[in-house]
Amino acid sequence: MMAGILAEIPVMSQARIIDAALLDVVSAEARISPRRRRNHNFHADDHAACHRLLNAVEPDSYIPPHRHNDPAKSESILVLRGRLGALFFDERGKITDCAVLEPGGAAVGINVPNGVFHTVLALTPNTVFFEAKAGPYLPLAADEKAPWAPGENEPGAAAYLAQLRDRLSAIE
């Protein structure tokens, strides 16, 4: 039913208004995605020097803690809709900081320097954030994945996601 909707939205070679209708489309795609999240890229391709994208995430999507070691790979995230939990970790997996982000809230976004372990998780359905970081896209290297956290489809991932959610509920 919703499959292929994003194929109808061209990659940005012209101006585009980021409106509620676009957020609705990206959220609908996330809901039917097996990973329960979906990107909508504004950059032309994975080799672009600057990556700008919408990222729609549903509450049951698990993004394992990770870092970007490349000095050019700091990233910035601004929440456009919904509520997003953001957590930062030290090298051993201890949470060093966390926040609940929402439009118009006390915190609306984060800036993540390269080398810092972090993750985000949706706290409400239809959460969408804008992300900007340097390209080109490269899959995470082994030393960029948190060794103390389960991978996306590994045993324990759902339980770990629940622990992160519990930690965030303590600050809400």
Secondary structure as UniProt FT lines:
FT   TURN            3..4
FT   HELIX           5..8
FT   HELIX           20..32
FT   TURN            34..35
FT   STRAND          37..41
FT   TURN            46..47
FT   STRAND          50..57
FT   TURN            59..60
FT   TURN            71..72
FT   STRAND          75..81
FT   STRAND          84..89
FT   TURN            91..92
FT   STRAND          95..101
FT   TURN            103..104
FT   STRAND          109..112
FT   TURN            114..115
FT   STRAND          117..122
FT   TURN            125..126
FT   STRAND          127..134
FT   HELIX           142..144
FT   TURN            147..148
FT   TURN            152..153
FT   TURN            155..156
FT   HELIX           157..169
FT   TURN            170..171
//
